[in-house]
Amino acid sequence: MKKSMILLPIIFVAVLLANIWHAGEEAKGTRNYSDYEKPEACASCHIDIYRQWKRSMMSQSFTHHWDEIEYFDLAVKHSTKDPFFKPAADGCNGCHAPLSFLAGDVPPPRPHEGSRANEGVSCDICHTITGVHEEAVNFSWISQPGRTKYGAKPGLESPHHITAEKEIFRQTELCGSCHNEKNPFGIYVKSTQMEWLEGPYAKEDVKCFVCHMPKAKGKSAPMAVEGEVAQHVFLGAHKPSKLRGAIEISMHCLENEIPYDGVATIQVELFNAKAGHKIPTGSVEDRILWLDVTAVDEEGKTYHLPVDPKGFDGEEYTIASEELAYKDMAIPLGLENFAGVPRDGVPAGDRIFRMPYFDDQGVMTIMQWNTRSLGVDYRIGPRETKIETFTWELPDDIAAGKITVHAKLNYQKLVKPVADFLKVPEEEGEIVQMNEVSLEFEVYD
């Protein structure tokens, strides 16, 4: 009897300790890999949802080629040279390899070694989240693993686990806990959910899930009742189908007939018609969106049209040039006398929609953890229209007759010169054409 009385408080304390939650950096090393089920355990019942997840970037958050190169070749190496960056390098795993972060296995083995870090943002990671601690930033989600799985729907039953409803699954803070990031210098280097919060969609209660987890009629499992099921596709910038048409463009020439020694004034209007955040968003230090305008005369000669400057502070970073940048890659890579690589890799004079990140030397960087300041924010906000003007003095060799002007809005997930330098697979620097428009005008003698 006495022995059992002693054991009871010990068991009670053990249960309490097991349920203590941690968030952010404090969560590192507080769990075991064995606390979480593998995604395959979910696949037997949630067949379609598993297949959708498997094809999404959520399942590839650690194994994706650019993420592997950026993490191991830049972030980890930088942190070994300067321990100040060790928490930031470890923290990458809080969103990209959360299982290894919770288990304290940082840095994790490389993807080819096949560890559980390769599961990425897995089913059991998301569906054991019970809330977000304080600010939605830097993996501030709270995970309480166990037989209970949490979601947005009430009253569901499962033969494998207990199901409970949690309000956090109807709140954008769930997304913001990873899609907002503050670096060691207090700079918000990712702010997707914050951009949504400041925009028109938040006021209308159109949340992240509406676009990135659209609902469709069906069953979440064979034994479930048919209803509206959130699709676990997580479509975003890595899917060309999501990019195409996200920004609508139109174009007009101020005159339809222009003398051969005249000036053509062309305006292009760009409207962010679909995204609830700015474009580009997320890893803005990597991504590049630009407007390329060319004209073809009656004889087939092609002319490139540079954008008219507007004169705002920092505009030089929004007009493509041959400037070099990204010199701080030399630190983790151990390079001497490294001058950098071309900043843009797109035709000089094109308009770029971006927000530059600067290191402590005031040079553009792609290493967000090393970012000391942000430049001008010339991205396209939700439901924002930007107008770009191209004043073109017709060249002496232009042929009289019809002139066709083409405007193309192009996107790359990673600036091409950086992708080439770091030997990232070509698909990461692939040009995705988001939209295009053409017009014609006449040149007469």
SEVEX-606896 format. One line per 4 residues: number of its first residue (from 1); their letters; for each residue y, x, z of C-alpha. Coordinates in steps of 0.2 Angstrom, whole numbers. Each point is the difference from the previous one (the first is absolute). Example, Ala and Ser with C-alpha at 12.3 -4.5 7.8 and 13.67 -1.06 7.14 Angstrom:
BEGIN
1) as) -22/62/39 | 17/6/-3 .
This chain:
BEGIN
1) mkks) 0/0/0 | 12/14/5 | -4/10/-16 | 4/-15/-11 .
5) mill) 16/-3/9 | 5/18/-4 | -5/-2/-18 | 10/-15/-3 .
9) piif) 17/8/2 | -6/15/-10 | -5/-12/-14 | 16/-10/1 .
13) vavl) 11/16/-1 | -11/6/-15 | 3/-16/-9 | 19/1/4 .
17) lani) 0/18/-7 | -9/-5/-16 | 13/-13/-3 | 15/11/2 .
21) whag) 9/0/-16 | 10/14/-8 | 11/1/-16 | 8/13/-11 .
25) eeak) -2/18/5 | -7/-5/17 | -15/-8/-9 | -7/17/-6 .
29) gtrn) -17/4/7 | -1/-16/10 | -15/-8/-9 | -16/5/-8 .
33) ysdy) -6/-2/-18 | -15/-10/7 | 13/-13/7 | 3/-6/-18 .
37) ekpe) -12/-8/-12 | -2/7/-17 | 7/-10/-15 | -18/-3/-6 .
41) acas) -4/-10/15 | 13/-13/-6 | -6/1/-18 | -16/-11/3 .
45) chid) 11/-15/4 | 17/3/-7 | -6/5/-17 | 15/-3/-11 .
49) iyrq) 12/6/14 | -9/16/1 | 0/3/-18 | 18/-3/-1 .
53) wkrs) 4/12/14 | -11/13/-8 | 10/0/-16 | 17/0/10 .
57) mmsq) 10/15/6 | -4/-5/18 | -18/6/-3 | 7/16/-8 .
61) sfth) 14/4/12 | -8/16/5 | -11/5/-15 | 14/-3/-14 .
65) hwde) 3/16/-9 | 18/2/3 | -1/-5/18 | -13/14/3 .
69) ieyf) 11/13/-9 | 16/-5/9 | -9/-1/17 | -11/16/0 .
73) dlav) 10/11/-12 | 17/-4/6 | 1/-9/17 | -15/8/9 .
77) khst) 5/18/-6 | 18/-3/5 | -5/-5/17 | -11/16/2 .
81) kdpf) 16/10/-4 | 12/-10/10 | -9/-9/15 | 16/-12/1 .
85) fkpa) -8/-9/-14 | -17/-2/8 | 3/-18/7 | 6/-6/-17 .
89) adgc) -15/8/-9 | -12/-8/12 | 10/-16/-1 | -4/-2/-19 .
93) ngch) -17/-5/5 | 7/-14/11 | 2/-10/-16 | -11/10/-13 .
97) apls) -15/3/11 | 2/-11/15 | -18/2/6 | 1/19/1 .
101) flag) 17/-1/8 | -7/-12/14 | -15/12/2 | 11/15/1 .
105) dvpp) -8/8/-15 | 16/7/-8 | 1/7/-12 | -15/-9/-6 .
109) prph) -13/8/-12 | 5/0/-18 | -6/-15/-10 | -14/9/-9 .
113) egsr) -8/3/17 | -3/-19/2 | 6/-3/18 | 5/-17/6 .
117) aneg) 18/5/-3 | -4/-5/-18 | -1/-19/5 | 19/0/0 .
121) vscd) 8/-16/6 | -16/-9/3 | -5/-18/5 | -3/4/18 .
125) icht) 17/10/2 | 10/-15/-6 | -10/-14/8 | 0/8/17 .
129) itgv) 19/1/0 | 7/-11/14 | 19/4/-1 | 13/13/-5 .
133) heea) 9/9/14 | 19/0/1 | 6/5/-17 | -10/-2/-16 .
137) vnfs) -1/18/-5 | -11/15/0 | -17/-8/3 | 6/-10/15 .
141) wisq) -14/-12/-2 | -12/-4/15 | -18/1/-3 | -13/-8/12 .
145) pgrt) -17/2/-8 | -15/-11/5 | -10/-15/-5 | 16/-10/-2 .
149) kyga) 9/1/-17 | 17/-7/-2 | 9/-9/-15 | 12/-13/-5 .
153) kpgl) -11/-15/1 | -5/-10/15 | -17/-7/5 | -11/10/-11 .
157) esph) -18/4/4 | -11/14/-5 | -18/5/3 | 4/18/2 .
161) hita) 16/1/10 | 12/-10/10 | 16/-6/-10 | 17/-2/8 .
165) ekei) 17/-5/-6 | 14/12/2 | 18/-3/-4 | 3/18/-6 .
169) frqt) -10/-4/-16 | 14/-12/-5 | 14/13/3 | 6/14/-11 .
173) elcg) 1/12/14 | -19/2/-3 | 4/8/-17 | 16/9/7 .
177) schn) -10/9/13 | -6/11/-14 | 12/-4/-14 | 15/6/10 .
181) eknp) 0/18/5 | 12/11/10 | -2/19/-2 | 2/13/14 .
185) fgiy) 19/1/-3 | 2/-19/2 | 2/-4/-18 | -8/-15/-7 .
189) vkst) -9/7/-15 | -9/-17/-3 | 8/-16/3 | -9/-14/-11 .
193) qmew) -2/-13/14 | 18/4/6 | 6/-3/-18 | -8/-16/-1 .
197) legp) 7/-5/17 | 18/4/-7 | -3/-10/-16 | 0/-18/-6 .
201) yake) -19/-3/2 | 0/2/19 | 13/-13/1 | -11/-12/-10 .
205) dvkc) -16/5/10 | -8/7/-15 | -11/14/8 | -9/15/-6 .
209) fvch) -17/-8/-1 | 7/-13/-12 | 1/13/-14 | -13/13/6 .
213) mpka) -13/-11/7 | 2/-16/-11 | -11/-15/5 | -13/-9/-11 .
217) kgks) -12/-14/3 | -17/7/5 | -11/5/14 | 2/16/11 .
221) apma) -18/0/3 | -15/-10/-6 | -1/-10/16 | 18/-4/0 .
225) vege) 9/-16/-4 | 9/1/-16 | 19/2/1 | 15/11/-4 .
229) vaqh) -6/18/2 | 11/15/0 | -5/12/-13 | -2/18/6 .
233) vflg) 6/8/-16 | 16/8/7 | 8/2/-17 | 14/13/0 .
237) ahkp) 8/14/-9 | -17/8/-5 | -4/-16/-11 | 9/0/-17 .
241) sklr) -3/-19/0 | 11/-1/16 | 14/11/-7 | 1/-8/-17 .
245) gaie) 14/-13/-1 | 5/3/18 | 17/4/-6 | 7/-10/-14 .
249) ismh) 12/8/-13 | 12/-6/-13 | 12/9/-11 | 14/-4/-12 .
253) clen) 13/9/-11 | 18/-4/2 | 1/-1/-19 | -12/-4/-13 .
257) eipy) 8/9/-14 | 7/18/2 | 8/12/-12 | -9/16/-3 .
261) dgva) 13/10/9 | 1/-13/14 | -6/-2/18 | -15/-11/6 .
265) tiqv) 1/-6/17 | -17/-6/7 | -3/-8/17 | -17/-2/8 .
269) elfn) -3/-12/14 | -14/3/12 | -6/-14/13 | -12/3/14 .
273) akag) -8/-17/-3 | -16/1/10 | -1/13/14 | 6/-5/17 .
277) hkip) 4/19/3 | 10/13/-9 | -8/8/-16 | -6/13/2 .
281) tgsv) -5/-1/18 | -13/8/12 | -2/18/-5 | 18/1/-8 .
285) edri) 0/19/1 | -14/0/-13 | 3/-14/-11 | 12/-1/-15 .
289) lwld) 7/-15/-10 | 11/3/-15 | 8/-8/-14 | -2/8/-17 .
293) vtav) 11/-6/-15 | -2/6/-18 | 7/-6/-17 | -9/1/-17 .
297) deeg) 11/-1/-16 | -5/-7/-17 | -8/16/-5 | -10/2/15 .
301) ktyh) 10/13/9 | -1/-2/19 | 14/3/12 | -1/1/19 .
305) lpvd) 14/-9/10 | 6/7/17 | 6/-12/13 | 18/-2/4 .
309) pkgf) 4/8/17 | 7/-12/13 | 8/12/11 | -8/-4/17 .
313) dgee) -4/13/13 | -17/9/-3 | -1/-7/-18 | -6/16/-6 .
317) ytia) -17/-3/7 | -1/-16/-10 | 3/7/-17 | -15/11/-6 .
321) seel) 4/18/-3 | -9/17/-1 | 4/5/18 | -14/8/11 .
325) aykd) -5/-8/17 | -15/-1/12 | 2/19/6 | -6/-4/17 .
329) maip) -18/-1/-7 | 0/19/1 | -1/-1/19 | -17/-8/1 .
333) lgle) -6/8/-16 | 5/17/6 | 10/4/-16 | 14/13/-1 .
337) nfag) 15/-1/-11 | -5/-18/-5 | 15/-8/-10 | -8/-17/0 .
341) vprd) -5/-12/-14 | 10/-11/-11 | 7/-14/10 | -3/-15/-11 .
345) gvpa) -10/4/-15 | 7/-14/-11 | 13/1/-14 | 17/7/6 .
349) gdri) 13/-14/1 | -12/-14/4 | 5/-11/15 | -12/3/15 .
353) frmp) -2/-13/14 | -4/9/15 | 5/6/18 | -1/19/1 .
357) yfdd) -7/9/15 | 7/16/5 | -6/15/11 | 10/11/12 .
361) qgvm) 7/9/-15 | 6/-16/-9 | -13/2/-13 | -10/-15/-6 .
365) timq) -18/0/8 | -16/-11/-1 | -5/6/17 | 6/-16/10 .
369) wntr) -4/9/17 | 12/14/-5 | 14/-12/-5 | 16/3/9 .
373) slgv) 11/-13/-9 | 0/-13/-13 | 11/-1/-16 | 8/-15/-9 .
377) dyri) -12/-15/0 | 1/-6/-18 | -16/-10/-1 | 0/-18/-5 .
381) gpre) -1/-12/14 | -8/-17/1 | 9/-12/-12 | 12/13/-4 .
385) tkie) 7/3/-17 | 6/17/-6 | 10/3/-16 | -1/16/-10 .
389) tftw) 12/4/-14 | -3/12/-15 | 16/4/-10 | -6/8/-16 .
393) elpd) 11/9/-12 | -9/-2/-16 | -6/17/-7 | 6/6/-17 .
397) diaa) -17/0/-7 | -4/-18/4 | -6/-11/-15 | 9/-16/-4 .
401) gkit) -10/-16/3 | -10/-7/14 | -1/10/17 | -14/-5/12 .
405) vhak) 3/5/18 | -15/0/12 | 2/0/19 | -16/5/10 .
409) lnyq) -1/-1/19 | -13/13/5 | -9/4/17 | -10/14/7 .
413) klvk) -9/0/17 | 4/19/1 | 13/11/-9 | -9/8/-14 .
417) pvad) 5/18/3 | -6/-1/18 | -16/-8/-6 | -3/14/-13 .
421) flkv) 5/14/13 | -12/-7/13 | -14/-3/-13 | -1/-19/5 .
425) peee) -11/-10/-12 | 10/-6/-15 | -1/-18/4 | 12/3/15 .
429) geiv) 14/5/-12 | -4/-12/-13 | 14/-10/-7 | -1/-19/3 .
433) qmne) 12/-10/-11 | 7/-14/12 | 10/-8/-14 | 9/2/-16 .
437) vsle) 13/-9/-11 | 7/3/-18 | 15/-5/-9 | 8/3/-18 .
441) fevy) 17/2/-6 | 7/5/-17 | 10/16/-5 | 11/-1/-15 .
445) d) 9/12/-11 .
